[in-house]
Amino acid sequence: FILLETDRQRIAKDLHDTSLQNLTGIVHKVELASMYINQDPIRAKMELSIITDSIKEIINEIRDTIFELRPMSFDDLGFRELLDSYLEKIKKNQNIKIVFDKYCLNINEQSVLIFVFRVIKECISNSIKHSRCDEIRILIDDSDEKNLYLEVTDNGTGFDVEEKNLEKNKHFGLIIMRERVKLMQGIIEMTSNENGTRVHIRIPITN
């Protein structure tokens, strides 16, 4: 329940910091466009075009939030397709190179797939927000049939990964990720320096 409450608070903060503020900005843009309708119709059309693009971005942001809130199902697209779609979106919007060092995932258990997806998403989100990296590397490997290994590394500037300092530095997503790993009875190691950040996770595979 503590994990769910922390997740809920983080999502609420994300909504406030992104979608809500962007909607407030759109209100001002609409007011500006209305001033130009009679005086400068061409300028008004330009402003409305910008508003349309902004609304589309907010719709995508809200969809991402809904995706976080609802249970995920990979039945329609498949896990790899869904993951690749997410990574392509990141590469396009953030101009970041994302490559797989290894991809071997034979597990079909829904809870594990959700775990893997959310860990990768959180690691990438953290890299984008805090490291100013331009390359992210991912490893997913369950080939030994005993453990699932998951690793995400970036070439950014690094940050303080000491657990006592994560909350102080507002790395709430990483705190939640640590808790998720514990729930999966796994082990997480995070290292970070001026050459980048590495998150390595091992969780046991139950047969």
N, C-alpha and C positions, 0 to 999 in steps of 0.2 A: 504493500500500500504506500510506503514511503517513496518507492521508486516511481509509482504511478503519479503521485502528487508532485514529485520533482519534475517529471516529464510534462505534466499539465502546466506547471508554472513556467517552464522553459518555452512551451508552445505559445502560451499567453503573451510572454515577453516578445517572442518573435513576431507575433501578430501586431503587437503595439509598435514595435520598432520598424516594421516593414509596411505591411498592408495598410494599417490605420494611418500612418504618417503619409503614405503615398496617396491615399484617398483624400486626406486633408489638402495635399498639394493640388490634386485635381479640382477640388472645389474652387481654389483660387484661380486656376487656369480657365475654368468655365466662366467665372466672373469676368476675367480679362477678355475672353472671346466675346462675351455678350456686349462689352463696351465697344468692340470693333465692328459689330455686325452692320451698323448703319454708316459709320465713318470710313471704315476700311474693310470691305467684304473679303478681299483677298487675304489680308492678315488674319481675319476671323477664321477663314477656311484652314489656314496653316495651323492656327492654334487648335482647332478642332481635330485636325489630323494628329497632332501631337498628343492630344487628350485620348484619342482612340487607341493609340499605341500604348499609352500608359495604362489604360484600363485593361488591355490584353495582358500586360505584364502582371497586374494585380490579380487577375483571374488565375494566372499560372501559379502565383504565390499561394493563393488560397487553396488551389487544387493540391499543391504540395503539402499544405498543412492538413487538409482532409486526409491525404494519403498517410500522413503520420498518425492520425487519430484512429482510422479504421483498421481492422485486421487485414493484413495483406494476403492475397491469393495469387499464386503464380500459375494457376491452371490454364488461363487463357493464353498468355504470352510465353510462359516458361521463365525460370529464374534468370538464365543467362541473357535472354533477350531483354528482360526488364532492366537488368543491371547495365547492359550495354547501352540501352536507351538513356538511362540516367547519366552515364559517363559521357556520352556524346553531347548531351545537353550542357554538362559542366564544361567540357572542352570548348564548346562553341561560345558560351557566355563568358567564360573566364579566361579564355586563351591559355589554357594549361595543357601540357602534354601528359597523358595518362596511359601507362603501358602495364601489361601483365608480365611479371617475371615467371609466373606459373599459374595455370588454371587447371585444377583437377578436383572436381566436386561431384561425387557420386551419391551423396546423401540426398534423399527426397523428403525427409521429415520437415514439415512446414515450420515448426518452431525454430529449427536450426537455420533454415533458409532466411527466415525473418531476422534472426540474430545476425547472420553474415551480412545481409543487406544493410541493416541499420548501423552496424559497426563501420562498414566501409563508408557509408554516407556521413557518419559523424566524424570520422578521421579526415575525410576530404573537406568537410565543412570547416573543421578546425584549421586545416592547413591553409585554406583560402582566407579565413578571417585573421589568422595570427602570424603566419610564417612568410607571407609574400613569396611563395615558391612559384616556379614555372614548370616543375615536373613532379609527378606523383607515380609511384610504382606500387603494384598490388600483387600479392601472392596468396593464392587459395589452394590448399593441398590436403586431401584426405586419403592419399594413396596408400598409406601404411595400414589403413582400416582400423586403427586403434585411436588415432587422434585427428582432429581437424586443426590445421595450422592456418592462421590468417595473419598476414603482415601488410602494413601500409607504411610506406616511407615517402618523405618529400625532401627536396633540396633547399628548403627555406632557411630562415634565420634562426629558428629554434625558439624555445621558451622554457620556463621553469616547470618541470613535470613532477616536482615534489607534491605528494598528495595533500599536504597541509596548506599548500599555496594555490591549489587549483581553484578552490572556491573564492579565495581572495582576489584572484586574477580573472574571475568570471568564466572559467572553463567548465561551465555546468554540464555541457554535453559529455565531456570526458569523465566527469564524476558519475553520470548515469551509465556510461559505457562500462566503467569499472564494476558497477553494481550488476549490470547484465552479465558480465563475465563470471562473477561470483555465483549468480543464479544458475549458470550453465556448468558450475563446478570446474571452471577453467582457471587458467593463469594468464595474467597480462603483464607485459614488460614494456615500459615506455622509456626511451632515451632521447635526449634532445641536446643539440649544441649548435654552434654557428654554422655547421655544415648541413643541418637538417634534423628532422624528427623521424623516429622509427617506433611504430607500435606493433608489437608481436604478441599474438594471442594463441594459446593452445587450449582446446577443450576436448575432453574424452568423448569418444564415439561409443554409444551403447548399442549393442546388437540385440 
